[in-house]
Amino acid sequence: MAIGDGLRYLEPWSSDEDGIFVQSDEAHFWLNGYVNKQNCRIWSEANPQVYVETPLHPEKLTVWCALWAGGILLQKR
């Protein structure tokens, strides 16, 4: 489910005055300790010549959440 799918999921409430959409977001959690290299950089003057093999597609959990006036919608993938 993409974020756009989540917005379609909220459409039935869009005509309801009590169901005002407020905010949604999606986060990915890698289960093998993988850290996004764009968020973690280590600078050094020496080239350590060390290679660390990582899986091409590590296992991860994706969580989508939306907050609205009627509560919280949560989906795990």
mmCIF file of the N, C-alpha and C atoms, coordinates in Angstrom:
data_MODEL
# 
_entry.id   MODEL 
# 
loop_
_atom_site.group_PDB 
_atom_site.id 
_atom_site.type_symbol 
_atom_site.label_atom_id 
_atom_site.label_alt_id 
_atom_site.label_comp_id 
_atom_site.label_asym_id 
_atom_site.label_entity_id 
_atom_site.label_seq_id 
_atom_site.pdbx_PDB_ins_code 
_atom_site.Cartn_x 
_atom_site.Cartn_y 
_atom_site.Cartn_z 
_atom_site.occupancy 
_atom_site.B_iso_or_equiv 
_atom_site.pdbx_formal_charge 
_atom_site.auth_seq_id 
_atom_site.auth_comp_id 
_atom_site.auth_asym_id 
_atom_site.auth_atom_id 
_atom_site.pdbx_PDB_model_num 
ATOM 1   N N  . MET A 1 1  ? 0.848   -1.178 0.000  1.00 0.00 ? 1  MET A N  1 
ATOM 2   C CA . MET A 1 1  ? 0.000   0.000  0.000  1.00 0.00 ? 1  MET A CA 1 
ATOM 3   C C  . MET A 1 1  ? 0.888   1.234  0.000  1.00 0.00 ? 1  MET A C  1 
ATOM 4   N N  . ALA A 1 2  ? 0.706   2.077  -0.965 1.00 0.00 ? 2  ALA A N  1 
ATOM 5   C CA . ALA A 1 2  ? 1.440   3.336  -1.028 1.00 0.00 ? 2  ALA A CA 1 
ATOM 6   C C  . ALA A 1 2  ? 0.693   4.393  -0.225 1.00 0.00 ? 2  ALA A C  1 
ATOM 7   N N  . ILE A 1 3  ? 1.337   5.529  -0.001 1.00 0.00 ? 3  ILE A N  1 
ATOM 8   C CA . ILE A 1 3  ? 0.688   6.597  0.758  1.00 0.00 ? 3  ILE A CA 1 
ATOM 9   C C  . ILE A 1 3  ? -0.601  7.022  0.076  1.00 0.00 ? 3  ILE A C  1 
ATOM 10  N N  . GLY A 1 4  ? -0.609  7.079  -1.250 1.00 0.00 ? 4  GLY A N  1 
ATOM 11  C CA . GLY A 1 4  ? -1.824  7.436  -1.973 1.00 0.00 ? 4  GLY A CA 1 
ATOM 12  C C  . GLY A 1 4  ? -2.956  6.466  -1.695 1.00 0.00 ? 4  GLY A C  1 
ATOM 13  N N  . ASP A 1 5  ? -2.620  5.162  -1.522 1.00 0.00 ? 5  ASP A N  1 
ATOM 14  C CA . ASP A 1 5  ? -3.639  4.176  -1.186 1.00 0.00 ? 5  ASP A CA 1 
ATOM 15  C C  . ASP A 1 5  ? -4.237  4.479  0.178  1.00 0.00 ? 5  ASP A C  1 
ATOM 16  N N  . GLY A 1 6  ? -3.403  4.917  1.107  1.00 0.00 ? 6  GLY A N  1 
ATOM 17  C CA . GLY A 1 6  ? -3.907  5.273  2.431  1.00 0.00 ? 6  GLY A CA 1 
ATOM 18  C C  . GLY A 1 6  ? -4.863  6.444  2.372  1.00 0.00 ? 6  GLY A C  1 
ATOM 19  N N  . LEU A 1 7  ? -4.585  7.405  1.502  1.00 0.00 ? 7  LEU A N  1 
ATOM 20  C CA . LEU A 1 7  ? -5.489  8.541  1.366  1.00 0.00 ? 7  LEU A CA 1 
ATOM 21  C C  . LEU A 1 7  ? -6.817  8.093  0.787  1.00 0.00 ? 7  LEU A C  1 
ATOM 22  N N  . ARG A 1 8  ? -6.798  7.130  -0.166 1.00 0.00 ? 8  ARG A N  1 
ATOM 23  C CA . ARG A 1 8  ? -8.055  6.602  -0.699 1.00 0.00 ? 8  ARG A CA 1 
ATOM 24  C C  . ARG A 1 8  ? -8.815  5.872  0.395  1.00 0.00 ? 8  ARG A C  1 
ATOM 25  N N  . TYR A 1 9  ? -8.088  5.222  1.331  1.00 0.00 ? 9  TYR A N  1 
ATOM 26  C CA . TYR A 1 9  ? -8.699  4.510  2.438  1.00 0.00 ? 9  TYR A CA 1 
ATOM 27  C C  . TYR A 1 9  ? -9.494  5.470  3.324  1.00 0.00 ? 9  TYR A C  1 
ATOM 28  N N  . LEU A 1 10 ? -9.064  6.730  3.399  1.00 0.00 ? 10 LEU A N  1 
ATOM 29  C CA . LEU A 1 10 ? -9.740  7.722  4.231  1.00 0.00 ? 10 LEU A CA 1 
ATOM 30  C C  . LEU A 1 10 ? -10.907 8.400  3.522  1.00 0.00 ? 10 LEU A C  1 
ATOM 31  N N  . GLU A 1 11 ? -11.060 8.195  2.200  1.00 0.00 ? 11 GLU A N  1 
ATOM 32  C CA . GLU A 1 11 ? -12.108 8.885  1.452  1.00 0.00 ? 11 GLU A CA 1 
ATOM 33  C C  . GLU A 1 11 ? -13.508 8.707  2.028  1.00 0.00 ? 11 GLU A C  1 
ATOM 34  N N  . PRO A 1 12 ? -13.908 7.483  2.500  1.00 0.00 ? 12 PRO A N  1 
ATOM 35  C CA . PRO A 1 12 ? -15.272 7.359  3.029  1.00 0.00 ? 12 PRO A CA 1 
ATOM 36  C C  . PRO A 1 12 ? -15.573 8.331  4.166  1.00 0.00 ? 12 PRO A C  1 
ATOM 37  N N  . TRP A 1 13 ? -14.542 8.757  4.911  1.00 0.00 ? 13 TRP A N  1 
ATOM 38  C CA . TRP A 1 13 ? -14.761 9.678  6.021  1.00 0.00 ? 13 TRP A CA 1 
ATOM 39  C C  . TRP A 1 13 ? -14.686 11.142 5.602  1.00 0.00 ? 13 TRP A C  1 
ATOM 40  N N  . SER A 1 14 ? -14.280 11.403 4.366  1.00 0.00 ? 14 SER A N  1 
ATOM 41  C CA . SER A 1 14 ? -14.058 12.790 3.962  1.00 0.00 ? 14 SER A CA 1 
ATOM 42  C C  . SER A 1 14 ? -15.345 13.608 3.962  1.00 0.00 ? 14 SER A C  1 
ATOM 43  N N  . SER A 1 15 ? -16.510 12.959 3.798  1.00 0.00 ? 15 SER A N  1 
ATOM 44  C CA . SER A 1 15 ? -17.769 13.702 3.810  1.00 0.00 ? 15 SER A CA 1 
ATOM 45  C C  . SER A 1 15 ? -18.332 13.820 5.218  1.00 0.00 ? 15 SER A C  1 
ATOM 46  N N  . ASP A 1 16 ? -17.780 13.078 6.162  1.00 0.00 ? 16 ASP A N  1 
ATOM 47  C CA . ASP A 1 16 ? -18.238 13.102 7.548  1.00 0.00 ? 16 ASP A CA 1 
ATOM 48  C C  . ASP A 1 16 ? -17.564 14.261 8.281  1.00 0.00 ? 16 ASP A C  1 
ATOM 49  N N  . GLU A 1 17 ? -18.345 15.116 8.929  1.00 0.00 ? 17 GLU A N  1 
ATOM 50  C CA . GLU A 1 17 ? -17.776 16.285 9.618  1.00 0.00 ? 17 GLU A CA 1 
ATOM 51  C C  . GLU A 1 17 ? -16.859 15.878 10.763 1.00 0.00 ? 17 GLU A C  1 
ATOM 52  N N  . ASP A 1 18 ? -17.121 14.718 11.395 1.00 0.00 ? 18 ASP A N  1 
ATOM 53  C CA . ASP A 1 18 ? -16.286 14.283 12.513 1.00 0.00 ? 18 ASP A CA 1 
ATOM 54  C C  . ASP A 1 18 ? -14.983 13.640 12.041 1.00 0.00 ? 18 ASP A C  1 
ATOM 55  N N  . GLY A 1 19 ? -14.897 13.250 10.783 1.00 0.00 ? 19 GLY A N  1 
ATOM 56  C CA . GLY A 1 19 ? -13.728 12.541 10.277 1.00 0.00 ? 19 GLY A CA 1 
ATOM 57  C C  . GLY A 1 19 ? -12.815 13.441 9.483  1.00 0.00 ? 19 GLY A C  1 
ATOM 58  N N  . ILE A 1 20 ? -12.187 14.396 10.122 1.00 0.00 ? 20 ILE A N  1 
ATOM 59  C CA . ILE A 1 20 ? -11.298 15.321 9.429  1.00 0.00 ? 20 ILE A CA 1 
ATOM 60  C C  . ILE A 1 20 ? -9.890  14.735 9.416  1.00 0.00 ? 20 ILE A C  1 
ATOM 61  N N  . PHE A 1 21 ? -9.329  14.553 8.213  1.00 0.00 ? 21 PHE A N  1 
ATOM 62  C CA . PHE A 1 21 ? -7.977  14.022 8.056  1.00 0.00 ? 21 PHE A CA 1 
ATOM 63  C C  . PHE A 1 21 ? -6.967  15.056 8.528  1.00 0.00 ? 21 PHE A C  1 
ATOM 64  N N  . VAL A 1 22 ? -6.012  14.631 9.342  1.00 0.00 ? 22 VAL A N  1 
ATOM 65  C CA . VAL A 1 22 ? -5.035  15.554 9.896  1.00 0.00 ? 22 VAL A CA 1 
ATOM 66  C C  . VAL A 1 22 ? -3.631  15.314 9.334  1.00 0.00 ? 22 VAL A C  1 
ATOM 67  N N  . GLN A 1 23 ? -3.076  14.103 9.478  1.00 0.00 ? 23 GLN A N  1 
ATOM 68  C CA . GLN A 1 23 ? -1.672  13.855 9.126  1.00 0.00 ? 23 GLN A CA 1 
ATOM 69  C C  . GLN A 1 23 ? -1.457  12.372 8.864  1.00 0.00 ? 23 GLN A C  1 
ATOM 70  N N  . SER A 1 24 ? -0.557  12.034 7.922  1.00 0.00 ? 24 SER A N  1 
ATOM 71  C CA . SER A 1 24 ? -0.157  10.635 7.730  1.00 0.00 ? 24 SER A CA 1 
ATOM 72  C C  . SER A 1 24 ? 1.343   10.578 7.458  1.00 0.00 ? 24 SER A C  1 
ATOM 73  N N  . ASP A 1 25 ? 1.935   9.404  7.730  1.00 0.00 ? 25 ASP A N  1 
ATOM 74  C CA . ASP A 1 25 ? 3.362   9.218  7.471  1.00 0.00 ? 25 ASP A CA 1 
ATOM 75  C C  . ASP A 1 25 ? 3.647   7.729  7.329  1.00 0.00 ? 25 ASP A C  1 
ATOM 76  N N  . GLU A 1 26 ? 4.813   7.411  6.773  1.00 0.00 ? 26 GLU A N  1 
ATOM 77  C CA . GLU A 1 26 ? 5.234   6.036  6.566  1.00 0.00 ? 26 GLU A CA 1 
ATOM 78  C C  . GLU A 1 26 ? 6.687   5.928  6.999  1.00 0.00 ? 26 GLU A C  1 
ATOM 79  N N  . ALA A 1 27 ? 7.024   4.837  7.699  1.00 0.00 ? 27 ALA A N  1 
ATOM 80  C CA . ALA A 1 27 ? 8.403   4.630  8.152  1.00 0.00 ? 27 ALA A CA 1 
ATOM 81  C C  . ALA A 1 27 ? 8.822   3.195  7.863  1.00 0.00 ? 27 ALA A C  1 
ATOM 82  N N  . HIS A 1 28 ? 10.120  2.997  7.595  1.00 0.00 ? 28 HIS A N  1 
ATOM 83  C CA . HIS A 1 28 ? 10.676  1.669  7.330  1.00 0.00 ? 28 HIS A CA 1 
ATOM 84  C C  . HIS A 1 28 ? 11.661  1.331  8.444  1.00 0.00 ? 28 HIS A C  1 
ATOM 85  N N  . PHE A 1 29 ? 11.523  0.135  9.014  1.00 0.00 ? 29 PHE A N  1 
ATOM 86  C CA . PHE A 1 29 ? 12.423  -0.337 10.061 1.00 0.00 ? 29 PHE A CA 1 
ATOM 87  C C  . PHE A 1 29 ? 13.112  -1.602 9.554  1.00 0.00 ? 29 PHE A C  1 
ATOM 88  N N  . TRP A 1 30 ? 14.449  -1.556 9.390  1.00 0.00 ? 30 TRP A N  1 
ATOM 89  C CA . TRP A 1 30 ? 15.197  -2.720 8.932  1.00 0.00 ? 30 TRP A CA 1 
ATOM 90  C C  . TRP A 1 30 ? 15.443  -3.635 10.117 1.00 0.00 ? 30 TRP A C  1 
ATOM 91  N N  . LEU A 1 31 ? 15.194  -4.935 9.937  1.00 0.00 ? 31 LEU A N  1 
ATOM 92  C CA . LEU A 1 31 ? 15.258  -5.901 11.029 1.00 0.00 ? 31 LEU A CA 1 
ATOM 93  C C  . LEU A 1 31 ? 16.650  -6.497 11.235 1.00 0.00 ? 31 LEU A C  1 
ATOM 94  N N  . ASN A 1 32 ? 17.618  -6.161 10.381 1.00 0.00 ? 32 ASN A N  1 
ATOM 95  C CA . ASN A 1 32 ? 18.968  -6.717 10.522 1.00 0.00 ? 32 ASN A CA 1 
ATOM 96  C C  . ASN A 1 32 ? 19.982  -5.683 11.004 1.00 0.00 ? 32 ASN A C  1 
ATOM 97  N N  . GLY A 1 33 ? 19.530  -4.539 11.513 1.00 0.00 ? 33 GLY A N  1 
ATOM 98  C CA . GLY A 1 33 ? 20.433  -3.510 12.001 1.00 0.00 ? 33 GLY A CA 1 
ATOM 99  C C  . GLY A 1 33 ? 20.939  -2.564 10.939 1.00 0.00 ? 33 GLY A C  1 
ATOM 100 N N  . TYR A 1 34 ? 20.444  -2.701 9.707  1.00 0.00 ? 34 TYR A N  1 
ATOM 101 C CA . TYR A 1 34 ? 20.857  -1.836 8.598  1.00 0.00 ? 34 TYR A CA 1 
ATOM 102 C C  . TYR A 1 34 ? 20.531  -0.377 8.914  1.00 0.00 ? 34 TYR A C  1 
ATOM 103 N N  . VAL A 1 35 ? 21.454  0.510  8.591  1.00 0.00 ? 35 VAL A N  1 
ATOM 104 C CA . VAL A 1 35 ? 21.247  1.941  8.777  1.00 0.00 ? 35 VAL A CA 1 
ATOM 105 C C  . VAL A 1 35 ? 21.388  2.609  7.417  1.00 0.00 ? 35 VAL A C  1 
ATOM 106 N N  . ASN A 1 36 ? 20.464  3.490  7.076  1.00 0.00 ? 36 ASN A N  1 
ATOM 107 C CA . ASN A 1 36 ? 20.531  4.216  5.813  1.00 0.00 ? 36 ASN A CA 1 
ATOM 108 C C  . ASN A 1 36 ? 21.825  5.016  5.784  1.00 0.00 ? 36 ASN A C  1 
ATOM 109 N N  . LYS A 1 37 ? 22.679  4.768  4.796  1.00 0.00 ? 37 LYS A N  1 
ATOM 110 C CA . LYS A 1 37 ? 23.986  5.425  4.750  1.00 0.00 ? 37 LYS A CA 1 
ATOM 111 C C  . LYS A 1 37 ? 23.888  6.931  4.529  1.00 0.00 ? 37 LYS A C  1 
ATOM 112 N N  . GLN A 1 38 ? 22.768  7.408  4.034  1.00 0.00 ? 38 GLN A N  1 
ATOM 113 C CA . GLN A 1 38 ? 22.593  8.849  3.875  1.00 0.00 ? 38 GLN A CA 1 
ATOM 114 C C  . GLN A 1 38 ? 22.442  9.529  5.234  1.00 0.00 ? 38 GLN A C  1 
ATOM 115 N N  . ASN A 1 39 ? 22.023  8.758  6.251  1.00 0.00 ? 39 ASN A N  1 
ATOM 116 C CA . ASN A 1 39 ? 21.837  9.317  7.588  1.00 0.00 ? 39 ASN A CA 1 
ATOM 117 C C  . ASN A 1 39 ? 23.024  9.037  8.503  1.00 0.00 ? 39 ASN A C  1 
ATOM 118 N N  . CYS A 1 40 ? 23.980  8.252  8.042  1.00 0.00 ? 40 CYS A N  1 
ATOM 119 C CA . CYS A 1 40 ? 25.116  7.875  8.885  1.00 0.00 ? 40 CYS A CA 1 
ATOM 120 C C  . CYS A 1 40 ? 26.389  7.897  8.044  1.00 0.00 ? 40 CYS A C  1 
ATOM 121 N N  . ARG A 1 41 ? 27.234  8.892  8.218  1.00 0.00 ? 41 ARG A N  1 
ATOM 122 C CA . ARG A 1 41 ? 28.489  8.994  7.464  1.00 0.00 ? 41 ARG A CA 1 
ATOM 123 C C  . ARG A 1 41 ? 29.657  9.074  8.443  1.00 0.00 ? 41 ARG A C  1 
ATOM 124 N N  . ILE A 1 42 ? 30.707  8.326  8.127  1.00 0.00 ? 42 ILE A N  1 
ATOM 125 C CA . ILE A 1 42 ? 31.918  8.349  8.946  1.00 0.00 ? 42 ILE A CA 1 
ATOM 126 C C  . ILE A 1 42 ? 33.052  8.846  8.056  1.00 0.00 ? 42 ILE A C  1 
ATOM 127 N N  . TRP A 1 43 ? 33.698  9.928  8.470  1.00 0.00 ? 43 TRP A N  1 
ATOM 128 C CA . TRP A 1 43 ? 34.773  10.524 7.673  1.00 0.00 ? 43 TRP A CA 1 
ATOM 129 C C  . TRP A 1 43 ? 36.121  10.155 8.274  1.00 0.00 ? 43 TRP A C  1 
ATOM 130 N N  . SER A 1 44 ? 37.078  9.807  7.408  1.00 0.00 ? 44 SER A N  1 
ATOM 131 C CA . SER A 1 44 ? 38.421  9.462  7.860  1.00 0.00 ? 44 SER A CA 1 
ATOM 132 C C  . SER A 1 44 ? 39.413  9.826  6.761  1.00 0.00 ? 44 SER A C  1 
ATOM 133 N N  . GLU A 1 45 ? 40.630  10.200 7.145  1.00 0.00 ? 45 GLU A N  1 
ATOM 134 C CA . GLU A 1 45 ? 41.662  10.506 6.157  1.00 0.00 ? 45 GLU A CA 1 
ATOM 135 C C  . GLU A 1 45 ? 42.251  9.233  5.560  1.00 0.00 ? 45 GLU A C  1 
ATOM 136 N N  . ALA A 1 46 ? 42.203  8.120  6.281  1.00 0.00 ? 46 ALA A N  1 
ATOM 137 C CA . ALA A 1 46 ? 42.772  6.858  5.803  1.00 0.00 ? 46 ALA A CA 1 
ATOM 138 C C  . ALA A 1 46 ? 41.684  6.007  5.152  1.00 0.00 ? 46 ALA A C  1 
ATOM 139 N N  . ASN A 1 47 ? 42.046  5.289  4.093  1.00 0.00 ? 47 ASN A N  1 
ATOM 140 C CA . ASN A 1 47 ? 41.141  4.355  3.441  1.00 0.00 ? 47 ASN A CA 1 
ATOM 141 C C  . ASN A 1 47 ? 41.353  2.983  4.080  1.00 0.00 ? 47 ASN A C  1 
ATOM 142 N N  . PRO A 1 48 ? 40.410  2.478  4.864  1.00 0.00 ? 48 PRO A N  1 
ATOM 143 C CA . PRO A 1 48 ? 40.636  1.244  5.615  1.00 0.00 ? 48 PRO A CA 1 
ATOM 144 C C  . PRO A 1 48 ? 40.626  -0.027 4.758  1.00 0.00 ? 48 PRO A C  1 
ATOM 145 N N  . GLN A 1 49 ? 40.197  0.038  3.492  1.00 0.00 ? 49 GLN A N  1 
ATOM 146 C CA . GLN A 1 49 ? 40.124  -1.132 2.615  1.00 0.00 ? 49 GLN A CA 1 
ATOM 147 C C  . GLN A 1 49 ? 39.332  -2.270 3.253  1.00 0.00 ? 49 GLN A C  1 
ATOM 148 N N  . VAL A 1 50 ? 38.246  -1.927 3.912  1.00 0.00 ? 50 VAL A N  1 
ATOM 149 C CA . VAL A 1 50 ? 37.391  -2.924 4.553  1.00 0.00 ? 50 VAL A CA 1 
ATOM 150 C C  . VAL A 1 50 ? 36.061  -2.953 3.815  1.00 0.00 ? 50 VAL A C  1 
ATOM 151 N N  . TYR A 1 51 ? 35.603  -4.161 3.518  1.00 0.00 ? 51 TYR A N  1 
ATOM 152 C CA . TYR A 1 51 ? 34.313  -4.317 2.854  1.00 0.00 ? 51 TYR A CA 1 
ATOM 153 C C  . TYR A 1 51 ? 33.360  -5.045 3.790  1.00 0.00 ? 51 TYR A C  1 
ATOM 154 N N  . VAL A 1 52 ? 32.161  -4.543 3.917  1.00 0.00 ? 52 VAL A N  1 
ATOM 155 C CA . VAL A 1 52 ? 31.137  -5.183 4.734  1.00 0.00 ? 52 VAL A CA 1 
ATOM 156 C C  . VAL A 1 52 ? 30.001  -5.574 3.803  1.00 0.00 ? 52 VAL A C  1 
ATOM 157 N N  . GLU A 1 53 ? 29.773  -6.898 3.683  1.00 0.00 ? 53 GLU A N  1 
ATOM 158 C CA . GLU A 1 53 ? 28.711  -7.363 2.803  1.00 0.00 ? 53 GLU A CA 1 
ATOM 159 C C  . GLU A 1 53 ? 27.362  -7.203 3.496  1.00 0.00 ? 53 GLU A C  1 
ATOM 160 N N  . THR A 1 54 ? 26.413  -6.682 2.760  1.00 0.00 ? 54 THR A N  1 
ATOM 161 C CA . THR A 1 54 ? 25.046  -6.551 3.268  1.00 0.00 ? 54 THR A CA 1 
ATOM 162 C C  . THR A 1 54 ? 24.103  -7.148 2.235  1.00 0.00 ? 54 THR A C  1 
ATOM 163 N N  . PRO A 1 55 ? 22.978  -7.695 2.676  1.00 0.00 ? 55 PRO A N  1 
ATOM 164 C CA . PRO A 1 55 ? 22.027  -8.268 1.729  1.00 0.00 ? 55 PRO A CA 1 
ATOM 165 C C  . PRO A 1 55 ? 21.474  -7.197 0.790  1.00 0.00 ? 55 PRO A C  1 
ATOM 166 N N  . LEU A 1 56 ? 21.158  -7.604 -0.435 1.00 0.00 ? 56 LEU A N  1 
ATOM 167 C CA . LEU A 1 56 ? 20.629  -6.662 -1.407 1.00 0.00 ? 56 LEU A CA 1 
ATOM 168 C C  . LEU A 1 56 ? 19.275  -6.118 -0.964 1.00 0.00 ? 56 LEU A C  1 
ATOM 169 N N  . HIS A 1 57 ? 18.435  -6.985 -0.431 1.00 0.00 ? 57 HIS A N  1 
ATOM 170 C CA . HIS A 1 57 ? 17.100  -6.578 0.028  1.00 0.00 ? 57 HIS A CA 1 
ATOM 171 C C  . HIS A 1 57 ? 16.906  -7.062 1.462  1.00 0.00 ? 57 HIS A C  1 
ATOM 172 N N  . PRO A 1 58 ? 17.384  -6.311 2.455  1.00 0.00 ? 58 PRO A N  1 
ATOM 173 C CA . PRO A 1 58 ? 17.246  -6.756 3.841  1.00 0.00 ? 58 PRO A CA 1 
ATOM 174 C C  . PRO A 1 58 ? 15.776  -6.774 4.271  1.00 0.00 ? 58 PRO A C  1 
ATOM 175 N N  . GLU A 1 59 ? 15.487  -7.644 5.245  1.00 0.00 ? 59 GLU A N  1 
ATOM 176 C CA . GLU A 1 59 ? 14.128  -7.713 5.778  1.00 0.00 ? 59 GLU A CA 1 
ATOM 177 C C  . GLU A 1 59 ? 13.800  -6.398 6.468  1.00 0.00 ? 59 GLU A C  1 
ATOM 178 N N  . LYS A 1 60 ? 12.594  -5.914 6.229  1.00 0.00 ? 60 LYS A N  1 
ATOM 179 C CA . LYS A 1 60 ? 12.191  -4.670 6.874  1.00 0.00 ? 60 LYS A CA 1 
ATOM 180 C C  . LYS A 1 60 ? 10.702  -4.702 7.169  1.00 0.00 ? 60 LYS A C  1 
ATOM 181 N N  . LEU A 1 61 ? 10.300  -3.849 8.067  1.00 0.00 ? 61 LEU A N  1 
ATOM 182 C CA . LEU A 1 61 ? 8.905   -3.679 8.435  1.00 0.00 ? 61 LEU A CA 1 
ATOM 183 C C  . LEU A 1 61 ? 8.522   -2.253 8.072  1.00 0.00 ? 61 LEU A C  1 
ATOM 184 N N  . THR A 1 62 ? 7.440   -2.094 7.330  1.00 0.00 ? 62 THR A N  1 
ATOM 185 C CA . THR A 1 62 ? 6.956   -0.772 6.954  1.00 0.00 ? 62 THR A CA 1 
ATOM 186 C C  . THR A 1 62 ? 5.691   -0.484 7.746  1.00 0.00 ? 62 THR A C  1 
ATOM 187 N N  . VAL A 1 63 ? 5.644   0.686  8.358  1.00 0.00 ? 63 VAL A N  1 
ATOM 188 C CA . VAL A 1 63 ? 4.485   1.086  9.155  1.00 0.00 ? 63 VAL A CA 1 
ATOM 189 C C  . VAL A 1 63 ? 3.918   2.368  8.569  1.00 0.00 ? 63 VAL A C  1 
ATOM 190 N N  . TRP A 1 64 ? 2.608   2.372  8.326  1.00 0.00 ? 64 TRP A N  1 
ATOM 191 C CA . TRP A 1 64 ? 1.905   3.561  7.832  1.00 0.00 ? 64 TRP A CA 1 
ATOM 192 C C  . TRP A 1 64 ? 0.901   3.955  8.901  1.00 0.00 ? 64 TRP A C  1 
ATOM 193 N N  . CYS A 1 65 ? 0.853   5.228  9.232  1.00 0.00 ? 65 CYS A N  1 
ATOM 194 C CA . CYS A 1 65 ? -0.024  5.711  10.292 1.00 0.00 ? 65 CYS A CA 1 
ATOM 195 C C  . CYS A 1 65 ? -0.678  7.012  9.860  1.00 0.00 ? 65 CYS A C  1 
ATOM 196 N N  . ALA A 1 66 ? -1.942  7.179  10.214 1.00 0.00 ? 66 ALA A N  1 
ATOM 197 C CA . ALA A 1 66 ? -2.650  8.428  9.939  1.00 0.00 ? 66 ALA A CA 1 
ATOM 198 C C  . ALA A 1 66 ? -3.379  8.866  11.200 1.00 0.00 ? 66 ALA A C  1 
ATOM 199 N N  . LEU A 1 67 ? -3.319  10.142 11.492 1.00 0.00 ? 67 LEU A N  1 
ATOM 200 C CA . LEU A 1 67 ? -4.039  10.728 12.624 1.00 0.00 ? 67 LEU A CA 1 
ATOM 201 C C  . LEU A 1 67 ? -5.202  11.534 12.078 1.00 0.00 ? 67 LEU A C  1 
ATOM 202 N N  . TRP A 1 68 ? -6.371  11.374 12.660 1.00 0.00 ? 68 TRP A N  1 
ATOM 203 C CA . TRP A 1 68 ? -7.532  12.157 12.263 1.00 0.00 ? 68 TRP A CA 1 
ATOM 204 C C  . TRP A 1 68 ? -8.384  12.388 13.497 1.00 0.00 ? 68 TRP A C  1 
ATOM 205 N N  . ALA A 1 69 ? -9.427  13.163 13.377 1.00 0.00 ? 69 ALA A N  1 
ATOM 206 C CA . ALA A 1 69 ? -10.234 13.553 14.530 1.00 0.00 ? 69 ALA A CA 1 
ATOM 207 C C  . ALA A 1 69 ? -10.863 12.350 15.227 1.00 0.00 ? 69 ALA A C  1 
ATOM 208 N N  . GLY A 1 70 ? -11.099 11.252 14.506 1.00 0.00 ? 70 GLY A N  1 
ATOM 209 C CA . GLY A 1 70 ? -11.729 10.068 15.090 1.00 0.00 ? 70 GLY A CA 1 
ATOM 210 C C  . GLY A 1 70 ? -10.756 9.080  15.696 1.00 0.00 ? 70 GLY A C  1 
ATOM 211 N N  . GLY A 1 71 ? -9.455  9.308  15.592 1.00 0.00 ? 71 GLY A N  1 
ATOM 212 C CA . GLY A 1 71 ? -8.489  8.394  16.180 1.00 0.00 ? 71 GLY A CA 1 
ATOM 213 C C  . GLY A 1 71 ? -7.245  8.217  15.331 1.00 0.00 ? 71 GLY A C  1 
ATOM 214 N N  . ILE A 1 72 ? -6.663  7.018  15.420 1.00 0.00 ? 72 ILE A N  1 
ATOM 215 C CA . ILE A 1 72 ? -5.421  6.694  14.728 1.00 0.00 ? 72 ILE A CA 1 
ATOM 216 C C  . ILE A 1 72 ? -5.651  5.469  13.850 1.00 0.00 ? 72 ILE A C  1 
ATOM 217 N N  . LEU A 1 73 ? -5.202  5.536  12.604 1.00 0.00 ? 73 LEU A N  1 
ATOM 218 C CA . LEU A 1 73 ? -5.211  4.387  11.700 1.00 0.00 ? 73 LEU A CA 1 
ATOM 219 C C  . LEU A 1 73 ? -3.778  3.907  11.580 1.00 0.00 ? 73 LEU A C  1 
ATOM 220 N N  . LEU A 1 74 ? -3.556  2.594  11.735 1.00 0.00 ? 74 LEU A N  1 
ATOM 221 C CA . LEU A 1 74 ? -2.208  2.042  11.701 1.00 0.00 ? 74 LEU A CA 1 
ATOM 222 C C  . LEU A 1 74 ? -2.206  0.801  10.827 1.00 0.00 ? 74 LEU A C  1 
ATOM 223 N N  . GLN A 1 75 ? -1.211  0.688  9.949  1.00 0.00 ? 75 GLN A N  1 
ATOM 224 C CA . GLN A 1 75 ? -1.077  -0.498 9.120  1.00 0.00 ? 75 GLN A CA 1 
ATOM 225 C C  . GLN A 1 75 ? 0.374   -0.916 9.079  1.00 0.00 ? 75 GLN A C  1 
ATOM 226 N N  . LYS A 1 76 ? 0.633   -2.230 9.302  1.00 0.00 ? 76 LYS A N  1 
ATOM 227 C CA . LYS A 1 76 ? 1.987   -2.789 9.216  1.00 0.00 ? 76 LYS A CA 1 
ATOM 228 C C  . LYS A 1 76 ? 2.067   -3.620 7.948  1.00 0.00 ? 76 LYS A C  1 
ATOM 229 N N  . ARG A 1 77 ? 3.221   -3.538 7.253  1.00 0.00 ? 77 ARG A N  1 
ATOM 230 C CA . ARG A 1 77 ? 3.443   -4.364 6.057  1.00 0.00 ? 77 ARG A CA 1 
ATOM 231 C C  . ARG A 1 77 ? 4.772   -5.041 6.166  1.00 0.00 ? 77 ARG A C  1 
# 
